[in-house]
Amino acid sequence: MSFSLQHRTALEKAKGTKLAKEKLTKLLKNSYVKTILLGVILLGAVFAFWFGLRFALRTDYPLLAVASGSMTPTLNVGDLIIVQGVPGYNDLYAARAPEGTIIVFHKPKINPASADELIVHRAISSMENNGTWFFQTKGDGNLTPDGWFGEGALNGLVSQNLLVGKVVAVVPWVGNVPLFIRTPSGLILIILLFLVILFIEYVPELSKKAKAKNKTEDNAENRVES
């Protein structure tokens, strides 16, 4: 009796497992589910790439797009810069263009509530004050050095505490893509592309289902008439 009950339980469990596998297989064949899974995989890959890059380059901003012409002709609007964290601030080489290190830093804030802004300029001189390094910066396309004031600035120089990293590579023009996406026109274009993809993906599938349903109904009517 006990053996028979255990055998029946095992059969029911095996049957339940088989049904679950069949449901999962059917679900994975569904085009909607495939699209969602593909989106999740792509999103996961993007996040993995981004956080991996941040870890490898030791900075929160490993990729940035140049948004102004203050560093021309060295950096142009739309260039994508690759930024690496700076382990030792005294290792940065400060000198006039083209020798000085190009650095990325947070713009000193006069008002703590001000929006955060990143600046990419060349370090042209440096000084140490009470164990903290300060850098005089200048855009290659500007006539005069920067004169920073506010939190993290001293006598026109910017503190090491505001540094994000140094520029180690430049990819021309690629930065135009994120710059465009941040504009209203770019946002509208992204939404339109998303809607087009949805239309291409789902409308044919819905049409097929509607045709299949109509065919089934026609066959049923033909059987009733005969």
C-alpha positions as YAML, in Angstrom:
chain: A
units: angstrom
residues:
- id: 1
  name: MET
  ca: [0.00, 0.00, 0.00]
- id: 2
  name: SER
  ca: [2.79, 2.38, 0.97]
- id: 3
  name: PHE
  ca: [4.79, 1.40, -2.14]
- id: 4
  name: SER
  ca: [1.77, 1.99, -4.37]
- id: 5
  name: LEU
  ca: [1.19, 5.44, -2.84]
- id: 6
  name: GLN
  ca: [4.84, 6.41, -3.27]
- id: 7
  name: HIS
  ca: [4.77, 5.14, -6.87]
- id: 8
  name: ARG
  ca: [1.64, 7.20, -7.60]
- id: 9
  name: THR
  ca: [3.22, 10.28, -6.00]
- id: 10
  name: ALA
  ca: [6.35, 9.83, -8.11]
- id: 11
  name: LEU
  ca: [4.24, 9.48, -11.27]
- id: 12
  name: GLU
  ca: [2.25, 12.62, -10.44]
- id: 13
  name: LYS
  ca: [5.44, 14.53, -9.75]
- id: 14
  name: ALA
  ca: [6.97, 13.36, -13.04]
- id: 15
  name: LYS
  ca: [3.78, 14.29, -14.88]
- id: 16
  name: GLY
  ca: [3.75, 17.72, -13.23]
- id: 17
  name: THR
  ca: [7.41, 18.26, -14.19]
- id: 18
  name: LYS
  ca: [6.67, 17.29, -17.79]
- id: 19
  name: LEU
  ca: [3.71, 19.69, -17.96]
- id: 20
  name: ALA
  ca: [5.84, 22.49, -16.51]
- id: 21
  name: LYS
  ca: [8.54, 21.86, -19.13]
- id: 22
  name: GLU
  ca: [5.96, 21.86, -21.90]
- id: 23
  name: LYS
  ca: [4.49, 25.16, -20.65]
- id: 24
  name: LEU
  ca: [7.96, 26.69, -20.40]
- id: 25
  name: THR
  ca: [8.86, 25.52, -23.91]
- id: 26
  name: LYS
  ca: [5.61, 26.93, -25.28]
- id: 27
  name: LEU
  ca: [6.18, 30.19, -23.43]
- id: 28
  name: LEU
  ca: [9.73, 30.57, -24.79]
- id: 29
  name: LYS
  ca: [8.42, 30.08, -28.34]
- id: 30
  name: ASN
  ca: [6.10, 33.05, -27.90]
- id: 31
  name: SER
  ca: [7.42, 36.04, -29.89]
- id: 32
  name: TYR
  ca: [6.46, 38.50, -27.14]
- id: 33
  name: VAL
  ca: [8.43, 36.58, -24.54]
- id: 34
  name: LYS
  ca: [11.40, 36.28, -26.92]
- id: 35
  name: THR
  ca: [11.42, 40.04, -27.41]
- id: 36
  name: ILE
  ca: [11.26, 40.70, -23.66]
- id: 37
  name: LEU
  ca: [14.06, 38.18, -22.96]
- id: 38
  name: LEU
  ca: [16.22, 39.72, -25.68]
- id: 39
  name: GLY
  ca: [15.64, 43.18, -24.20]
- id: 40
  name: VAL
  ca: [16.55, 41.96, -20.71]
- id: 41
  name: ILE
  ca: [19.71, 40.27, -22.02]
- id: 42
  name: LEU
  ca: [20.79, 43.39, -23.94]
- id: 43
  name: LEU
  ca: [20.08, 45.62, -20.95]
- id: 44
  name: GLY
  ca: [22.05, 43.28, -18.70]
- id: 45
  name: ALA
  ca: [24.97, 43.29, -21.15]
- id: 46
  name: VAL
  ca: [25.00, 47.10, -21.24]
- id: 47
  name: PHE
  ca: [24.98, 47.34, -17.44]
- id: 48
  name: ALA
  ca: [27.69, 44.69, -17.14]
- id: 49
  name: PHE
  ca: [29.85, 46.52, -19.69]
- id: 50
  name: TRP
  ca: [29.33, 49.89, -17.96]
- id: 51
  name: PHE
  ca: [30.09, 48.69, -14.42]
- id: 52
  name: GLY
  ca: [33.00, 46.57, -15.70]
- id: 53
  name: LEU
  ca: [34.45, 49.64, -17.40]
- id: 54
  name: ARG
  ca: [34.01, 51.72, -14.23]
- id: 55
  name: PHE
  ca: [35.85, 49.04, -12.22]
- id: 56
  name: ALA
  ca: [38.65, 48.63, -14.77]
- id: 57
  name: LEU
  ca: [39.29, 52.38, -15.18]
- id: 58
  name: ARG
  ca: [38.69, 53.19, -11.50]
- id: 59
  name: THR
  ca: [36.28, 56.07, -12.09]
- id: 60
  name: ASP
  ca: [32.53, 56.67, -12.04]
- id: 61
  name: TYR
  ca: [32.72, 58.40, -15.44]
- id: 62
  name: PRO
  ca: [34.79, 56.21, -17.77]
- id: 63
  name: LEU
  ca: [33.12, 57.48, -20.96]
- id: 64
  name: LEU
  ca: [32.18, 61.10, -21.60]
- id: 65
  name: ALA
  ca: [31.17, 63.16, -24.62]
- id: 66
  name: VAL
  ca: [32.83, 66.52, -25.24]
- id: 67
  name: ALA
  ca: [30.04, 69.11, -25.22]
- id: 68
  name: SER
  ca: [31.93, 72.39, -25.75]
- id: 69
  name: GLY
  ca: [34.74, 73.74, -27.89]
- id: 70
  name: SER
  ca: [36.98, 74.98, -25.07]
- id: 71
  name: MET
  ca: [39.56, 72.25, -25.78]
- id: 72
  name: THR
  ca: [39.80, 72.68, -29.55]
- id: 73
  name: PRO
  ca: [41.76, 71.70, -31.53]
- id: 74
  name: THR
  ca: [42.84, 68.90, -29.17]
- id: 75
  name: LEU
  ca: [39.26, 67.83, -28.39]
- id: 76
  name: ASN
  ca: [36.29, 68.72, -30.56]
- id: 77
  name: VAL
  ca: [32.58, 68.81, -29.78]
- id: 78
  name: GLY
  ca: [31.22, 65.29, -30.25]
- id: 79
  name: ASP
  ca: [34.44, 63.46, -29.40]
- id: 80
  name: LEU
  ca: [34.12, 60.55, -26.98]
- id: 81
  name: ILE
  ca: [36.81, 60.59, -24.29]
- id: 82
  name: ILE
  ca: [37.93, 57.62, -22.22]
- id: 83
  name: VAL
  ca: [38.72, 58.63, -18.64]
- id: 84
  name: GLN
  ca: [40.91, 56.79, -16.14]
- id: 85
  name: GLY
  ca: [40.97, 57.37, -12.40]
- id: 86
  name: VAL
  ca: [44.08, 58.96, -10.90]
- id: 87
  name: PRO
  ca: [45.68, 56.89, -8.12]
- id: 88
  name: GLY
  ca: [48.26, 59.53, -7.16]
- id: 89
  name: TYR
  ca: [47.51, 63.21, -7.75]
- id: 90
  name: ASN
  ca: [51.17, 64.18, -7.56]
- id: 91
  name: ASP
  ca: [51.75, 61.95, -10.60]
- id: 92
  name: LEU
  ca: [49.71, 64.24, -12.87]
- id: 93
  name: TYR
  ca: [51.95, 66.19, -15.19]
- id: 94
  name: ALA
  ca: [50.97, 69.86, -15.24]
- id: 95
  name: ALA
  ca: [52.33, 71.91, -18.13]
- id: 96
  name: ARG
  ca: [51.26, 74.07, -21.04]
- id: 97
  name: ALA
  ca: [49.76, 72.43, -24.12]
- id: 98
  name: PRO
  ca: [50.43, 69.98, -25.54]
- id: 99
  name: GLU
  ca: [52.41, 68.36, -22.70]
- id: 100
  name: GLY
  ca: [50.13, 68.80, -19.67]
- id: 101
  name: THR
  ca: [47.69, 66.07, -18.64]
- id: 102
  name: ILE
  ca: [44.09, 66.59, -19.72]
- id: 103
  name: ILE
  ca: [41.89, 66.07, -16.66]
- id: 104
  name: VAL
  ca: [38.18, 65.78, -15.97]
- id: 105
  name: PHE
  ca: [36.82, 67.37, -12.79]
- id: 106
  name: HIS
  ca: [33.65, 68.62, -11.15]
- id: 107
  name: LYS
  ca: [33.13, 72.35, -11.55]
- id: 108
  name: PRO
  ca: [33.47, 74.03, -8.12]
- id: 109
  name: LYS
  ca: [30.04, 74.95, -6.77]
- id: 110
  name: ILE
  ca: [29.23, 78.41, -5.44]
- id: 111
  name: ASN
  ca: [25.84, 77.15, -4.31]
- id: 112
  name: PRO
  ca: [25.63, 73.56, -2.95]
- id: 113
  name: ALA
  ca: [22.25, 73.20, -4.65]
- id: 114
  name: SER
  ca: [23.73, 73.95, -8.09]
- id: 115
  name: ALA
  ca: [23.64, 71.24, -10.76]
- id: 116
  name: ASP
  ca: [26.76, 69.10, -11.06]
- id: 117
  name: GLU
  ca: [28.88, 69.93, -14.12]
- id: 118
  name: LEU
  ca: [31.94, 68.10, -15.45]
- id: 119
  name: ILE
  ca: [34.81, 70.05, -17.03]
- id: 120
  name: VAL
  ca: [37.55, 68.65, -19.27]
- id: 121
  name: HIS
  ca: [40.58, 70.97, -19.37]
- id: 122
  name: ARG
  ca: [44.36, 70.67, -19.30]
- id: 123
  name: ALA
  ca: [46.33, 70.90, -16.05]
- id: 124
  name: ILE
  ca: [48.95, 73.60, -16.66]
- id: 125
  name: SER
  ca: [50.37, 73.98, -13.14]
- id: 126
  name: SER
  ca: [49.94, 72.49, -9.69]
- id: 127
  name: MET
  ca: [50.64, 73.24, -6.03]
- id: 128
  name: GLU
  ca: [50.28, 71.42, -2.71]
- id: 129
  name: ASN
  ca: [48.56, 73.05, 0.23]
- id: 130
  name: ASN
  ca: [48.29, 71.25, 3.58]
- id: 131
  name: GLY
  ca: [48.56, 67.85, 1.92]
- id: 132
  name: THR
  ca: [46.00, 68.60, -0.80]
- id: 133
  name: TRP
  ca: [46.94, 69.12, -4.43]
- id: 134
  name: PHE
  ca: [45.44, 71.98, -6.42]
- id: 135
  name: PHE
  ca: [45.60, 72.37, -10.19]
- id: 136
  name: GLN
  ca: [45.46, 75.38, -12.45]
- id: 137
  name: THR
  ca: [43.52, 74.43, -15.56]
- id: 138
  name: LYS
  ca: [43.02, 75.87, -19.01]
- id: 139
  name: GLY
  ca: [41.12, 74.92, -22.13]
- id: 140
  name: ASP
  ca: [43.43, 74.63, -25.14]
- id: 141
  name: GLY
  ca: [40.99, 76.80, -27.09]
- id: 142
  name: ASN
  ca: [40.78, 79.47, -24.38]
- id: 143
  name: LEU
  ca: [43.05, 82.52, -24.23]
- id: 144
  name: THR
  ca: [43.46, 82.59, -20.43]
- id: 145
  name: PRO
  ca: [43.64, 80.01, -17.62]
- id: 146
  name: ASP
  ca: [40.53, 79.18, -15.61]
- id: 147
  name: GLY
  ca: [39.82, 81.15, -12.45]
- id: 148
  name: TRP
  ca: [37.74, 78.82, -10.30]
- id: 149
  name: PHE
  ca: [36.03, 79.86, -7.10]
- id: 150
  name: GLY
  ca: [33.61, 78.12, -4.81]
- id: 151
  name: GLU
  ca: [33.72, 74.87, -2.87]
- id: 152
  name: GLY
  ca: [36.89, 72.92, -3.72]
- id: 153
  name: ALA
  ca: [38.76, 75.88, -5.25]
- id: 154
  name: LEU
  ca: [41.74, 77.86, -3.96]
- id: 155
  name: ASN
  ca: [43.13, 80.99, -5.61]
- id: 156
  name: GLY
  ca: [41.57, 80.01, -8.94]
- id: 157
  name: LEU
  ca: [42.88, 76.44, -8.76]
- id: 158
  name: VAL
  ca: [40.77, 73.28, -8.49]
- id: 159
  name: SER
  ca: [41.20, 70.74, -5.67]
- id: 160
  name: GLN
  ca: [42.18, 67.12, -6.14]
- id: 161
  name: ASN
  ca: [38.93, 66.25, -4.34]
- id: 162
  name: LEU
  ca: [36.98, 67.35, -7.41]
- id: 163
  name: LEU
  ca: [39.01, 65.31, -9.88]
- id: 164
  name: VAL
  ca: [37.28, 62.51, -11.81]
- id: 165
  name: GLY
  ca: [40.30, 61.29, -13.73]
- id: 166
  name: LYS
  ca: [42.56, 61.90, -16.71]
- id: 167
  name: VAL
  ca: [41.84, 61.48, -20.41]
- id: 168
  name: VAL
  ca: [43.66, 58.42, -21.79]
- id: 169
  name: ALA
  ca: [42.02, 58.06, -25.23]
- id: 170
  name: VAL
  ca: [39.78, 59.90, -27.67]
- id: 171
  name: VAL
  ca: [37.30, 58.49, -30.19]
- id: 172
  name: PRO
  ca: [36.34, 61.22, -32.68]
- id: 173
  name: TRP
  ca: [32.66, 61.99, -33.40]
- id: 174
  name: VAL
  ca: [31.18, 59.03, -31.47]
- id: 175
  name: GLY
  ca: [30.15, 61.34, -28.63]
- id: 176
  name: ASN
  ca: [27.67, 63.02, -30.97]
- id: 177
  name: VAL
  ca: [25.30, 60.09, -30.39]
- id: 178
  name: PRO
  ca: [24.78, 60.61, -26.62]
- id: 179
  name: LEU
  ca: [24.82, 64.39, -27.12]
- id: 180
  name: PHE
  ca: [22.00, 64.11, -29.67]
- id: 181
  name: ILE
  ca: [19.98, 61.69, -27.53]
- id: 182
  name: ARG
  ca: [19.97, 64.22, -24.69]
- id: 183
  name: THR
  ca: [18.27, 66.81, -26.90]
- id: 184
  name: PRO
  ca: [14.44, 66.95, -27.31]
- id: 185
  name: SER
  ca: [14.82, 65.91, -30.97]
- id: 186
  name: GLY
  ca: [16.96, 62.93, -29.96]
- id: 187
  name: LEU
  ca: [14.45, 61.84, -27.32]
- id: 188
  name: ILE
  ca: [11.59, 62.03, -29.83]
- id: 189
  name: LEU
  ca: [13.62, 59.99, -32.33]
- id: 190
  name: ILE
  ca: [14.31, 57.26, -29.73]
- id: 191
  name: ILE
  ca: [10.60, 57.05, -28.88]
- id: 192
  name: LEU
  ca: [9.67, 56.84, -32.58]
- id: 193
  name: LEU
  ca: [12.25, 54.09, -33.18]
- id: 194
  name: PHE
  ca: [10.88, 52.17, -30.20]
- id: 195
  name: LEU
  ca: [7.33, 52.44, -31.58]
- id: 196
  name: VAL
  ca: [8.49, 51.33, -35.04]
- id: 197
  name: ILE
  ca: [10.21, 48.27, -33.55]
- id: 198
  name: LEU
  ca: [7.05, 47.40, -31.62]
- id: 199
  name: PHE
  ca: [4.99, 47.80, -34.80]
- id: 200
  name: ILE
  ca: [7.32, 45.60, -36.87]
- id: 201
  name: GLU
  ca: [7.50, 42.97, -34.12]
- id: 202
  name: TYR
  ca: [3.88, 42.68, -33.02]
- id: 203
  name: VAL
  ca: [1.57, 43.72, -35.87]
- id: 204
  name: PRO
  ca: [2.53, 40.80, -38.19]
- id: 205
  name: GLU
  ca: [2.08, 38.39, -35.27]
- id: 206
  name: LEU
  ca: [-1.35, 39.78, -34.45]
- id: 207
  name: SER
  ca: [-2.30, 39.58, -38.14]
- id: 208
  name: LYS
  ca: [-1.27, 35.91, -38.28]
- id: 209
  name: LYS
  ca: [-3.34, 35.14, -35.18]
- id: 210
  name: ALA
  ca: [-6.37, 36.94, -36.63]
- id: 211
  name: LYS
  ca: [-6.08, 35.02, -39.92]
- id: 212
  name: ALA
  ca: [-5.69, 31.72, -38.07]
- id: 213
  name: LYS
  ca: [-8.77, 32.51, -35.95]
- id: 214
  name: ASN
  ca: [-10.84, 33.41, -39.02]
- id: 215
  name: LYS
  ca: [-9.73, 30.24, -40.79]
- id: 216
  name: THR
  ca: [-10.72, 28.13, -37.77]
- id: 217
  name: GLU
  ca: [-14.14, 29.82, -37.62]
- id: 218
  name: ASP
  ca: [-14.66, 29.30, -41.39]
- id: 219
  name: ASN
  ca: [-13.77, 25.61, -41.07]
- id: 220
  name: ALA
  ca: [-16.19, 25.25, -38.15]
- id: 221
  name: GLU
  ca: [-18.99, 26.89, -40.18]
- id: 222
  name: ASN
  ca: [-18.30, 24.64, -43.15]
- id: 223
  name: ARG
  ca: [-18.54, 21.54, -40.94]
- id: 224
  name: VAL
  ca: [-21.85, 22.74, -39.48]
- id: 225
  name: GLU
  ca: [-23.31, 23.35, -42.96]
- id: 226
  name: SER
  ca: [-22.22, 19.97, -44.25]
...
